Amino acid sequence: MAHYGTEAAFEAYCARMGYTASSGDVDPALERATAYLDGHYGARYPGKPTGGYAQVLGWPRTGVTDCHGYTVPSDTVPPAIENATYEAALRELATPSSLSPDVVTGQIKKSVSVEGAVSVTYADPEGGAIAGQTPTLTVVDNMLNCLLGGAVSGRSVTKWLMRT
């Protein structure tokens, strides 16, 4: 199985943070959490995969420096990535597949109105999936901020671009 972290480290993280994880199989939750991280943040990971194009996961990577100027060793997965995986896995254990829900745009109400009273627009489903339909885990954004140079959740990528 390909995922960041270990089941034992996940349990230690939960104990350290005071979390009680939902019961369930941790390994698949770590797999889904890793897929979420690589899918959601992977294009913003600095550097290049150490194993080249065929590397299964986004980490480890070469040429990575964090926001403090420290070089991330090319043979390790940063603690921020592992901890972010554990946070995401907690959500996956509580509600499997919640990090990557299927969105059927034709079933999303664009707007609702009451004749002569109120009109509310919820979303504009034109052009595919709606950004608001996928979760944003602010705790994960915060954990990865220094590693990604502030390039999470639509923030400026100027700092990250200056490092590359």
N, C-alpha and C positions, 0 to 999 in steps of 0.2 A: 504494500500500500504506500502511496505517496502523499505525505502530508508533513506539515511543519509541527515540531514538538512531539512529545510522547504522552501516553496516557498517564504515566506516573507524574510527569511534570505538570500536566493539566490538573491532576488532583491536588498537587502541592500548590499550584497557583490559586485554585479555588479556596483552599484552606487559608492561604496567606491573605487573600482578599476578603475573606469572610463570606464567600458564596457557598450556597448549597446547590449543587448541580442537579438538574432533573435526572431521574433515572433513565438509563438507556445505554446503548452501545456507544462508547466514546470514540472508538476508531472511525466509524463512518461519519460521526459529527465532525471530527478533525479533518476528514477528507473534504466534506462539504464546506467547512470553514476555510480551508486552504484554497479550494476552488473559488470561493467568494473573494478572498484577498487578492489572488492572482488575477482574477477577472476584473475586479473593481479598481484595483490600484496598480496592476502589473505594468501598464503602459507608462506609468509615472515612476517606476522603480529606476533609480539611477544605475549607471554602469551597464555591464553586459553579463548574461549568464556565463558562469565559469565553464560549464560543459558545452557551450555553444548552442547552436540552433536547436539541436535535438534534446536539450535538457528539459525534463518533464516539468519541473517546478521553476518558479521565477528566481529562487535563491538556492544556492549561494551565487554571488555575483562578483565580478572584478571591477576595479575602478570606482569604488563607492567611498564617498566621504560624507560624514554626517554634518549637521548644522554647526557643530562645535569644531569641525576641522579634523576630527579623528577618522583615520582610515579604517574601514570595515574589512577584516581579513577575508580574502577570497575563498576560504574554505569553510566559512561559517554562515549560519543563518542568524541575523541579528536578534537579540532578545526582544526588541520591539515587534518584530514579525511573529515570533513565537507567542508572545503575550497577546497580540492582536488576534492570533489564531484561537487562543483559548477563550477570549471574549466572544468571538464569533461562534465558537463551538458551544458555548453556554446557550446562545439563542437557538442554535440548531437542535440541541438536546431538548429544549423546552418546546419548540415547534419545528419539526423537521421540514426542510425546504423553505423556511421562512426567509432566508437570505437571498434566494433566487426564485421568487414566485413567478408563475406563469401569468402573463397579462394578456387578456384578449381585448384588444382595443375596441372592438365592436360592441362589447358588453359594458363599457364604461359610459356612464351618463355624462354627457358634455355639459348639459345645463338643465335646470328645472325651473319652471315658473308657475306662478299662480296668477291667473287672469286678473289684471288690474292691481296686483298687490306687490309681489316680490319676484325677482328673477335672480338666480344664482348660477354662475358658471364655475364648474368644478375643474375641468381640464380640457385641453384641446388634443384629442387623440390622433389628429392628422399626422401621418408620417411615421407611425410605429409606436413603440412602447413609450410610456410617459415616465419621465424621470422620477416623479413623485410616487410612482408605483413600486419602486425598489427601495429597500431600507437604506438609510444612512446611519451608521453607528458612530455617533460622535465620540465615544470613548476610543474607538479604533482610529478614527481620524486624528484624535489628539495623540495617541500612541505613535502613529507613523509620521507625524508632522515634522519632526527633526530629521528623520531619515529621508523623507521625500522633499525636504526643503520648503515646506509650506505649500506644497502643490496638491493638497487634498481639498475636497469639497468646493472646487471652483476658485480656490484662493490663487493669488498671483504665483506664477511659475518663474518670475524673474530671477529669484535667488537660486533656484535649481538650474536654470539656464546659464547663469554666470559661472556655476561650478563645473559645467560640462565642457 
